[in-house]
Amino acid sequence: MKNILIVLVFSFSQVSVASNLGLGLSAESGDNFIYFPIVLSDSIRLEPFFGYSDDGEESISGVDESYSKNSYKSKSFGAGLFKYSKLNDNVHSYFGGRIAYIETERKTEISISLGENLIYESLDGYSISPTIGIEYRFANGFSTAVEAEWYYNRLEGQSTGKLDLSEISETSRERSGTGTKFLIRYVF
């Protein structure tokens, strides 16, 4: 899956040299993606993207000095392909979808009076998300957009646990749902 996405993103490199390139960011705090819109024609846009997050938390109990530490890292990259329709001079609707490769890593450390435990999980897989949106072009090259998507993620990998990390198990996760985004884009 990872190789297919790499070929998809880079296969358009010759086309993108002669096209309008841009940069897009999500205006939402929970969305960690950077988008690179490539205008292939007045009605077709390719949008490679990547995202990275590194989150963690720690809690300590003052009673028995037990603690827990959680860390979560996620990396993803992919591309979207969209068909645009002009509603008026400044407003365009679009539909299409995104496909992405996702890699996650989760680590949990727990220490209690009976001992310590470490749980480690490493997963990778893909995401598919059909998307519709409306874009408002308010200045030369600048636009804002709102999107609605339905997504499906499938991740597989390994999980280790127990006191000596000896228990290894295969893990699979599937997740689907809806989401919305507010994007700001600039096309050069």
Secondary structure, DSSP 8 states (H G I E B T S, - for coil): -HHHHHHHHHHTHHHHHTSEEEEEEESSTT--EEE--EE-SSSEEEEEEEEEEEEEEEEE-TTT--EEEEEEEEEEEEEEEEEEEESSSSEEEEEEEEEEEEEEEEEEEEEETTEEEEEEEEEEEEEEEEEEEEEEEEETTEEEEEEEEEEEEEEEEEEEESTTS-EEEEEEEEEEEEEEEEEEEEE-
